[in-house]
């Protein structure tokens, strides 16, 4: 699903960038892709995706530690 229609940036792209580049904020995401550079309507959803992916990464790390 596209999060940023103006720049054709998908939720999968955002999740991958968060995981691979340890992005923790919109400003970090903007260094990799041009999200929010036109209308900005995507920024709230992109922020939420970053938060959710960081939570998922934390959960996976905790599971790995326990095992």
N, CA, C and O of each residue as an XYZ file, in Angstrom:
268
protein
N       0.851     -1.169      0.000
C       0.000      0.000      0.000
C       0.903      1.240      0.000
O       1.899      1.310      0.721
N       0.528      2.197     -0.818
C       1.291      3.444     -0.850
C       0.946      4.313      0.355
O      -0.224      4.540      0.662
N       1.965      4.782      1.015
C       1.806      5.723      2.118
C       1.938      7.133      1.572
O       1.136      8.011      1.892
N       2.953      7.346      0.748
C       3.180      8.643      0.112
C       2.829      8.514     -1.366
O       3.605      7.983     -2.160
N       1.669      9.001     -1.713
C       1.225      8.913     -3.103
C       2.051      9.815     -4.008
O       2.347      9.447     -5.145
N       2.420     10.971     -3.525
C       3.176     11.930     -4.340
C       4.497     11.339     -4.841
O       4.902     11.578     -5.979
N       5.160     10.568     -3.979
C       6.474     10.028     -4.316
C       6.480      8.506     -4.467
O       7.537      7.893     -4.611
N       5.296      7.907     -4.434
C       5.136      6.462     -4.595
C       6.006      5.660     -3.627
O       6.786      4.799     -4.035
N       5.856      5.960     -2.340
C       6.608      5.253     -1.307
C       5.634      4.365     -0.540
O       4.637      4.840      0.002
N       5.936      3.084     -0.504
C       5.023      2.115      0.101
C       5.349      1.850      1.566
O       6.416      2.211      2.062
N       4.403      1.212      2.238
C       4.621      0.808      3.624
C       5.762     -0.209      3.705
O       6.530     -0.201      4.667
N       5.875     -1.076      2.712
C       6.960     -2.056      2.700
C       8.319     -1.372      2.611
O       9.272     -1.793      3.266
N       8.409     -0.330      1.811
C       9.658      0.419      1.689
C      10.030      1.039      3.024
O      11.184      0.968      3.447
N       9.057      1.647      3.688
C       9.317      2.290      4.985
C       9.766      1.253      6.007
O      10.743      1.477      6.722
N       9.070      0.123      6.086
C       9.431     -0.924      7.047
C      10.837     -1.455      6.782
O      11.611     -1.670      7.715
N      11.157     -1.662      5.526
C      12.485     -2.155      5.169
C      13.571     -1.152      5.549
O      14.618     -1.528      6.074
N      13.313      0.122      5.280
C      14.294      1.153      5.630
C      14.486      1.244      7.135
O      15.611      1.421      7.602
N      13.415      1.126      7.896
C      13.521      1.161      9.365
C      14.379     -0.003      9.849
O      15.277      0.177     10.671
N      14.096     -1.191      9.335
C      14.849     -2.385      9.756
C      16.311     -2.322      9.326
O      17.209     -2.550     10.137
N      16.550     -2.019      8.069
C      17.905     -2.095      7.529
C      18.802     -0.925      7.919
O      20.019     -1.079      8.022
N      18.200      0.246      8.137
C      18.981      1.449      8.433
C      18.781      1.987      9.841
O      19.296      3.048     10.195
N      18.022      1.238     10.640
C      17.747      1.651     12.035
C      17.193      3.072     12.116
O      17.615      3.873     12.950
N      16.261      3.359     11.251
C      15.617      4.674     11.241
C      14.646      4.745     12.405
O      13.901      3.799     12.660
N      14.656      5.866     13.111
C      13.794      6.020     14.282
C      12.902      7.258     14.208
O      12.149      7.538     15.140
N      12.986      7.999     13.101
C      12.212      9.236     13.000
C      11.930      9.586     11.544
O      12.528      9.027     10.625
N      11.015     10.514     11.358
C      10.715     11.006     10.011
C      11.947     11.669      9.401
O      12.212     11.508      8.210
N      12.691     12.406     10.202
C      13.880     13.065      9.650
C      14.885     12.039      9.141
O      15.540     12.265      8.123
N      15.011     10.922      9.835
C      15.882      9.854      9.360
C      15.363      9.228      8.083
O      16.137      8.888      7.188
N      14.048      9.074      7.999
C      13.433      8.516      6.797
C      13.624      9.448      5.608
O      13.873      9.001      4.488
N      13.505     10.749      5.863
C      13.673     11.736      4.793
C      15.083     11.741      4.208
O      15.281     12.175      3.074
N      16.059     11.262      4.971
C      17.423     11.171      4.465
C      17.559     10.058      3.431
O      18.483     10.062      2.617
N      16.625      9.099      3.473
C      16.680      7.954      2.556
C      15.724      8.095      1.370
O      16.049      7.689      0.255
N      14.559      8.665      1.613
C      13.543      8.825      0.561
C      12.914     10.206      0.689
O      13.017     10.852      1.731
N      12.272     10.642     -0.362
C      11.699     11.999     -0.362
C      10.256     12.012      0.147
O       9.379     12.610     -0.476
N      10.020     11.361      1.261
C       8.676     11.307      1.831
C       8.290     12.668      2.403
O       9.107     13.346      3.026
N       7.046     13.052      2.185
C       6.533     14.300      2.734
C       7.038     15.552      2.067
O       6.844     16.649      2.591
N       7.676     15.420      0.933
C       8.272     16.590      0.293
C       7.285     17.403     -0.542
O       7.605     18.509     -0.978
N       6.096     16.867     -0.764
C       5.097     17.615     -1.535
C       3.955     18.059     -0.627
O       4.000     19.162     -0.083
N       2.951     17.237     -0.457
C       1.764     17.671      0.292
C       1.886     17.413      1.798
O       1.283     18.136      2.592
N       2.653     16.400      2.203
C       2.852     16.111      3.616
C       1.758     15.297      4.286
O       1.847     15.020      5.482
N       0.737     14.911      3.547
C      -0.369     14.141      4.142
C       0.076     12.762      4.623
O      -0.607     12.143      5.438
N       1.183     12.289      4.139
C       1.672     10.961      4.473
C       2.422     10.905      5.803
O       2.625      9.821      6.348
N       2.825     12.027      6.317
C       3.716     12.037      7.477
C       3.131     11.385      8.728
O       3.853     10.653      9.405
N       1.852     11.612      9.074
C       1.321     10.913     10.250
C       1.343      9.390     10.106
O       1.702      8.682     11.047
N       0.963      8.893      8.947
C       0.956      7.447      8.730
C       2.385      6.895      8.707
O       2.644      5.823      9.253
N       3.294      7.612      8.090
C       4.692      7.179      8.058
C       5.279      7.148      9.469
O       6.033      6.236      9.809
N       4.941      8.129     10.280
C       5.405      8.160     11.674
C       4.901      6.947     12.431
O       5.650      6.322     13.182
N       3.639      6.615     12.237
C       3.061      5.449     12.908
C       3.716      4.156     12.441
O       3.957      3.254     13.244
N       4.003      4.064     11.161
C       4.684      2.870     10.636
C       6.075      2.719     11.253
O       6.486      1.611     11.597
N       6.787      3.817     11.392
C       8.108      3.775     12.021
C       7.977      3.261     13.455
O       8.715      2.366     13.864
N       7.049      3.820     14.209
C       6.847      3.398     15.607
C       6.499      1.921     15.684
O       7.060      1.191     16.501
N       5.580      1.477     14.841
C       5.163      0.073     14.863
C       6.307     -0.864     14.500
O       6.467     -1.917     15.115
N       7.089     -0.492     13.522
C       8.200     -1.341     13.108
C       9.270     -1.399     14.193
O       9.882     -2.446     14.401
N       9.499     -0.294     14.879
C      10.465     -0.300     15.984
C       9.975     -1.191     17.123
O      10.773     -1.883     17.756
N       8.677     -1.178     17.386
C       8.103     -2.065     18.399
C       8.296     -3.515     17.978
O       8.684     -4.353     18.792
N       8.027     -3.816     16.703
C       8.216     -5.178     16.200
C       9.670     -5.616     16.313
O       9.947     -6.759     16.679
N      10.587     -4.732     16.006
C      12.010     -5.061     16.108
C      12.404     -5.344     17.553
O      13.183     -6.258     17.820
N      11.872     -4.570     18.473
C      12.151     -4.766     19.896
C      11.617     -6.113     20.350
O      12.296     -6.833     21.082
N      10.414     -6.462     19.927
C       9.813     -7.738     20.302
C      10.628     -8.899     19.760
O      10.842     -9.885     20.465
N      11.082     -8.799     18.530
C      11.890     -9.873     17.936
C      13.209     -9.994     18.679
O      13.665    -11.109     18.935
N      13.825     -8.894     19.026
C      15.094     -8.921     19.749
C      14.911     -9.579     21.111
O      15.753    -10.369     21.537
N      13.811     -9.258     21.798
C      13.559     -9.850     23.106
C      13.335    -11.350     22.988
O      13.792    -12.106     23.845
N      12.651    -11.790     21.960
C      12.434    -13.223     21.740
C      13.760    -13.916     21.483
O      14.007    -14.997     22.019
N      14.615    -13.312     20.673
C      15.924    -13.881     20.383
C      16.769    -14.021     21.638
O      17.506    -14.996     21.783
N      16.669    -13.064     22.540
C      17.441    -13.090     23.778
C      16.965    -14.232     24.671
O      17.782    -14.926     25.277
N      15.647    -14.433     24.756
C      15.074    -15.472     25.596
C      15.455    -16.855     25.092
O      15.728    -17.749     25.892
N      15.477    -17.042     23.800
C      15.784    -18.353     23.240
C      17.244    -18.566     23.341
O      17.745    -19.613     22.929
